[in-house]
C-alpha cells in the first residue's frame, strides 16, 4: 500500500482517524491505485473501534502542528522534557490548546521517544464532529467501492455489503440505522 501519512517528529497524529482532508486523500488514492480489500482493511485497523473526534476544518495537518508548536514554544513547553512536565502537571494528564482557526486540540504523551507529542481534535471543538469508528470505516469503503451508486442506490444494501464482505461487521437492519453514517458521508 502506498499511503502512509505521517507528520514529522515529534508529532504523533492519526490523520486517517482524525482529519477529513487526509481521509479524502486516502479515498482518492485507494481508488486510483485500486487497493485490495486486504490492503484497505489493514489501513482501517488504524481507525480503531471507538468514538472518534473528526476535524473537518480548512487547516491541513502541517498548519495545525505548526500552530501547536508555536504555542508550545512561546511558553517553553515544546521540547520533550518540558512538554512532559507541562502535560503531567495537571491531574487529567492531557492539555488542550486553541489554534488560530478556533479549533481546540488535545495534547497527550506519545508512546515513542521521537513522537512524544500526541495530538487529536478536542471533543466538542469547533470544526470537529464526534463519530463512531465503524461509521468512518464504512463511509471510506462506500466511497472507494460504491461512490457512483451512493446517490441513487439502496444505501442499506450497500452498507450491509461493505460491513459483511469488507469489514466483517454485523449488518444493519434498516434506513434508520444509516442516520449517523449519512452525517459522515456528508462530510466526505
C-alpha positions as CSV (number, residue, x, y, z in Angstrom):
1,X,0.0,0.0,0.0
2,X,1.4,3.4,-1.0
3,X,-0.4,5.6,1.5
4,X,1.5,6.4,4.7
5,X,0.5,9.7,6.2
6,X,2.9,10.7,8.9
7,X,3.8,14.0,10.4
8,X,7.4,14.7,11.2
9,X,8.6,14.0,14.8
10,X,7.9,15.0,17.5
11,X,4.2,14.8,16.4
12,X,2.1,11.7,16.6
13,X,-1.2,12.2,14.7
14,X,-3.5,9.6,13.1
15,X,-4.8,11.6,10.2
16,X,-6.9,8.7,8.8
17,X,-8.8,8.7,12.1
18,X,-9.0,12.4,12.9
19,X,-8.6,14.6,9.7
20,X,-11.2,14.9,6.9
21,X,-8.6,16.1,4.3
22,X,-6.4,13.0,5.0
23,X,-9.4,10.7,4.7
24,X,-10.4,12.3,1.4
25,X,-6.9,11.9,0.1
26,X,-6.9,8.3,1.2
27,X,-10.1,7.6,-0.6
28,X,-8.8,9.1,-3.9
29,X,-5.5,7.2,-3.7
30,X,-7.3,4.0,-2.9
31,X,-9.5,4.4,-6.0
32,X,-6.5,5.4,-8.2
33,X,-4.2,2.6,-7.0
34,X,-7.0,0.1,-6.8
35,X,-6.0,-1.1,-3.3
36,X,-7.2,-4.6,-2.5
37,X,-9.7,-5.2,0.3
38,X,-7.0,-6.7,2.4
39,X,-4.8,-3.5,2.0
40,X,-7.8,-1.3,2.9
41,X,-8.6,-3.4,5.9
42,X,-5.1,-3.1,7.2
43,X,-5.5,0.7,6.9
44,X,-8.9,0.5,8.6
45,X,-7.4,-1.1,11.7
46,X,-5.6,2.2,12.3
47,X,-9.0,3.9,12.7
48,X,-9.8,1.7,15.7
49,X,-13.2,0.8,17.1
50,X,-14.3,3.6,19.4
51,X,-15.7,7.1,19.2
52,X,-13.6,9.5,17.2
53,X,-13.3,13.3,17.0
54,X,-13.0,14.1,13.3
55,X,-11.6,17.5,12.3
56,X,-13.3,18.9,9.2
57,X,-11.8,22.4,9.2
58,X,-9.7,24.0,6.5
59,X,-6.3,23.8,8.1
60,X,-4.1,21.0,6.9
61,X,-2.1,18.8,9.4
62,X,1.1,20.7,8.9
63,X,-0.6,24.1,9.6
64,X,-2.2,22.6,12.7
65,X,1.1,21.2,14.1
66,X,2.9,24.5,13.2
67,X,0.3,26.4,15.3
68,X,0.6,23.9,18.2
69,X,4.4,24.0,18.0
70,X,4.4,27.8,18.0
71,X,2.1,28.0,21.0
72,X,4.1,25.4,23.0
73,X,7.4,27.1,22.1
74,X,6.1,30.5,23.2
75,X,5.6,29.0,26.7
76,X,8.8,26.9,26.7
77,X,6.8,23.7,26.6
78,X,7.7,22.3,23.2
79,X,10.8,20.2,23.8
80,X,10.4,16.7,25.2
81,X,11.3,17.2,28.9
82,X,9.4,20.5,29.1
83,X,6.4,19.0,27.3
84,X,6.2,16.0,29.6
85,X,6.3,18.3,32.7
86,X,3.6,20.5,31.1
87,X,1.2,17.6,30.4
88,X,1.9,15.7,33.6
89,X,1.4,18.9,35.7
90,X,-2.4,18.5,35.5
91,X,-4.4,15.7,37.1
92,X,-6.1,14.6,33.9
93,X,-2.7,14.1,32.1
94,X,-3.6,15.9,28.9
95,X,-3.9,19.5,27.8
96,X,-5.9,21.5,25.3
97,X,-4.7,24.2,23.0
98,X,-6.8,26.5,20.8
99,X,-5.2,27.3,17.4
100,X,-5.9,30.1,15.0
101,X,-9.0,28.7,13.3
102,X,-10.7,28.4,16.7
103,X,-10.4,24.6,16.9
104,X,-9.1,23.0,20.1
105,X,-6.6,20.2,20.1
106,X,-5.9,17.7,22.9
107,X,-2.3,17.1,23.7
108,X,-1.2,13.8,25.1
109,X,2.1,12.0,25.7
110,X,3.2,9.9,22.8
111,X,4.4,6.4,23.4
112,X,7.6,6.5,21.3
113,X,10.7,8.6,22.2
114,X,10.8,10.5,18.9
115,X,7.0,11.1,18.7
116,X,6.3,12.4,22.2
117,X,3.7,14.9,21.2
118,X,0.4,13.1,20.5
119,X,-2.4,15.3,19.2
120,X,-6.0,14.9,18.2
121,X,-9.0,17.2,17.9
122,X,-10.6,18.0,21.2
123,X,-14.1,16.7,21.9
124,X,-16.7,19.3,21.2
125,X,-14.3,21.6,19.5
126,X,-15.1,23.9,16.6
127,X,-14.8,22.1,13.3
128,X,-15.0,18.7,15.0
129,X,-17.7,16.0,14.8
130,X,-17.8,13.1,17.2
131,X,-18.4,9.9,15.2
132,X,-18.2,6.2,15.6
133,X,-15.1,4.5,14.1
134,X,-17.4,2.0,12.2
135,X,-19.1,4.9,10.5
136,X,-15.8,6.3,9.2
137,X,-14.7,2.8,8.0
138,X,-18.0,2.2,6.3
139,X,-18.0,5.6,4.7
140,X,-14.5,5.1,3.4
141,X,-15.3,1.7,1.9
142,X,-18.6,3.0,0.4
143,X,-16.7,6.0,-1.2
144,X,-14.0,3.7,-2.6
145,X,-16.2,0.9,-3.9
146,X,-19.7,2.4,-4.4
147,X,-19.2,6.1,-4.9
148,X,-21.2,6.3,-8.1
149,X,-24.1,4.3,-6.7
150,X,-24.4,6.3,-3.4
151,X,-26.7,8.9,-4.9
152,X,-29.4,6.6,-6.2
153,X,-28.6,3.1,-4.9
154,X,-30.1,1.2,-2.0
155,X,-27.9,2.5,0.9
156,X,-28.9,-0.3,3.3
157,X,-27.8,-2.9,0.8
158,X,-24.6,-1.1,0.1
159,X,-23.8,-0.7,3.8
160,X,-24.5,-4.3,4.5
161,X,-22.4,-5.4,1.6
162,X,-19.5,-3.3,2.9
163,X,-20.0,-4.3,6.6
164,X,-20.3,-8.0,5.8
165,X,-17.9,-8.6,2.9
166,X,-15.3,-6.0,3.6
167,X,-15.3,-5.1,7.2
168,X,-16.6,-8.3,8.7
169,X,-19.1,-6.5,10.9
170,X,-22.7,-7.2,11.5
171,X,-25.4,-5.9,9.1
172,X,-27.7,-3.0,9.8
173,X,-31.5,-3.5,9.9
174,X,-33.0,-0.6,8.0
175,X,-32.6,3.0,6.8
176,X,-32.8,4.4,10.4
177,X,-29.5,2.7,11.1
178,X,-27.9,4.8,8.4
179,X,-28.5,8.2,10.1
180,X,-25.0,8.5,11.7
181,X,-23.4,7.2,8.6
182,X,-25.1,9.8,6.4
183,X,-23.6,12.5,8.6
184,X,-20.1,11.1,8.0
185,X,-20.8,10.6,4.2
186,X,-21.9,14.3,4.1
187,X,-18.5,15.3,5.5
188,X,-16.7,13.2,2.9
